[in-house]
Amino acid sequence: MSELNMQAPRKGHPKGLWVLFGTEMWERFNFYGMRALLALFLVNSLMMKEANVSIIYGAFLGLCYLTPMLGGFIADKYLGNRNCILMGGSMMAIGQLLLFTSASIFGTSLPTATTIMWVALGILIFGNGFFKPNISSMVGSLYPKQEKSKLDTAFTIFYMGINLGALMGQFICPIIGDVKDANGVRDIHAFKWGFLAAGIAMTLGTLVFLFLKNKYVRTPEGRPIGGLPSKREAADYEEGEAQQAHFTSRAIAFAFVTLAALFCVFYFGIGLNLIYSFIYSSGLTLAGLILSDKSLTKVETQRVLVIYIVSFFVIFFWAAFEQAGSSLTFIADNQTDRHFLGWLIPPSMVQIFNGIFVVTLAVPFSMFWDYLRKRGKEPISPVKQAFGLALMALGYFIISHNVKDLGNSGLLAVKWLILLYMIHTCGELCLSPIGLSLVGKLAPKRFASLLYGVFFLSNASGYALAGTLGSILPPTGDKFEKASKLGIDLQAVLNKTITPTAEQLKILKDNLISSEYPKFVGFTIHNLYEFFTVFVVLCGVASIVLFMLTPKLKKMMHGVR
């Protein structure tokens, strides 16, 4: 009788969910607070060009979600989730303190500050890699097989923690780090305080996990979750499930050869940069390596393939969504009337509305999924994610028509950016927590953290694509105004109705103003309307294709919703 009671589904959610909620909340404060300031810091303090910053920003985010592959592998094979979370949290706190140092000394030594910035970003990338897949894997491990139906709701609650932290970070870090005086002149020395606040938040998150994990992050039977792989028990696995992966030496050698070949294709054949080439080739290689494991059953193989297929479509979502930290921030800074309810919103803080809407809407979304599930009408996860992509396309469709007639001097009303973030947040809640939940439901336990790493590789690929797409942002109104003050008709230069002199081209270059319109797959992007239309098409087509694939995906999931 006692065994039956232990296996009966619990009411509500385990207390360990709230420990992981709090840990992730402070980590996201750290990450999103830094993210809100990073692009502006690179442009205004380290004197980098906006197009280059978009590439750097995309590469940084891409690598942050590439390293979870490494962190997931090390956790599954050697260190366990707990140790990797503590290691990752400590590294990210150190990375933020190095950014604080860079932002403190750039005025006296720009080369040294730039070098420290690169080191800081590198430490943050690896810290995130150890942290990100393992905390998500532990959320899934809190729920035994008979409670897996709760995972969509659990991850939506967990996702609210993510965005509560993001909301606080996007509010506090810009308030103290993105400061302008009454004349609109930015204090380029204030960025350091935002990075310091991010570092303090990461330290708090690491301490929360350190002191509460042993008491609360446990199975219903009381066994600790996320310990060393060598100490796992048979009870931690489903009946008949293999407990160890079996990669042959031949498979591993073939994976390295494949990685090198794909890298050459992306780098030399397609012309992507080193980082983007490595991100894309790593994702494809890891996906193939997992499928080569001889212990996979036919059902497990098909479920893993569902994760891969969904992950591919997630790329397009994040490529559009992550314009928030680059192109949308530049538009908010340079061509937006940011007055809202009597308050002039700092440009780096406009993206805070995403966090506000997630925190506001996460619980209603969670209740809505519960309501549909109880009535047998809940759509399967890929359908929810197709809706998420459709909402992303809708948000960009609306804003594209509101920038259509701005010209070079008009200002976009900030309410349209707020509406964009609201629609995109609804799409995010249909896609991101649902994707995390889907991996938790479908992944064999011996691959759990590694498959979260694969899922985050889709984020990495999306962020890399976001950097590429962000770099095709056409000149905003401030560039035309600045060029005019320098005695150059930028519109005529761009339209090639005049031929600029070598001196004029140098002046434009020195002032970080492009003398040509950007191009994308053979198309010239002349204005913001055409720029936003790119995202409407990408996400709209991806949504339709994913929705059409859902009947096949449902069969491959073998009963998992």
Secondary structure as GFF3:
##gff-version 3
##sequence-region A 1 561
A	DSSP	alpha_helix	2	7	.	.	.	ID=ss1
A	DSSP	alpha_helix	15	44	.	.	.	ID=ss2
A	DSSP	alpha_helix	50	64	.	.	.	ID=ss3
A	DSSP	alpha_helix	68	74	.	.	.	ID=ss4
A	DSSP	pi_helix	75	79	.	.	.	ID=ss5
A	DSSP	alpha_helix	80	105	.	.	.	ID=ss6
A	DSSP	alpha_helix	110	141	.	.	.	ID=ss7
A	DSSP	three_ten_helix	145	150	.	.	.	ID=ss8
A	DSSP	alpha_helix	151	177	.	.	.	ID=ss9
A	DSSP	alpha_helix	191	216	.	.	.	ID=ss10
A	DSSP	three_ten_helix	229	231	.	.	.	ID=ss11
A	DSSP	three_ten_helix	234	236	.	.	.	ID=ss12
A	DSSP	alpha_helix	249	264	.	.	.	ID=ss13
A	DSSP	pi_helix	265	270	.	.	.	ID=ss14
A	DSSP	alpha_helix	274	291	.	.	.	ID=ss15
A	DSSP	alpha_helix	298	321	.	.	.	ID=ss16
A	DSSP	three_ten_helix	322	325	.	.	.	ID=ss17
A	DSSP	alpha_helix	327	334	.	.	.	ID=ss18
A	DSSP	beta_strand	336	337	.	.	.	ID=ss19
A	DSSP	beta_strand	339	340	.	.	.	ID=ss20
A	DSSP	beta_strand	343	344	.	.	.	ID=ss21
A	DSSP	three_ten_helix	347	349	.	.	.	ID=ss22
A	DSSP	alpha_helix	352	374	.	.	.	ID=ss23
A	DSSP	alpha_helix	381	402	.	.	.	ID=ss24
A	DSSP	beta_strand	412	413	.	.	.	ID=ss25
A	DSSP	alpha_helix	414	442	.	.	.	ID=ss26
A	DSSP	three_ten_helix	445	447	.	.	.	ID=ss27
A	DSSP	alpha_helix	448	470	.	.	.	ID=ss28
A	DSSP	alpha_helix	477	485	.	.	.	ID=ss29
A	DSSP	alpha_helix	490	494	.	.	.	ID=ss30
A	DSSP	alpha_helix	502	510	.	.	.	ID=ss31
A	DSSP	beta_strand	519	520	.	.	.	ID=ss32
A	DSSP	beta_strand	523	524	.	.	.	ID=ss33
A	DSSP	alpha_helix	528	557	.	.	.	ID=ss34
###
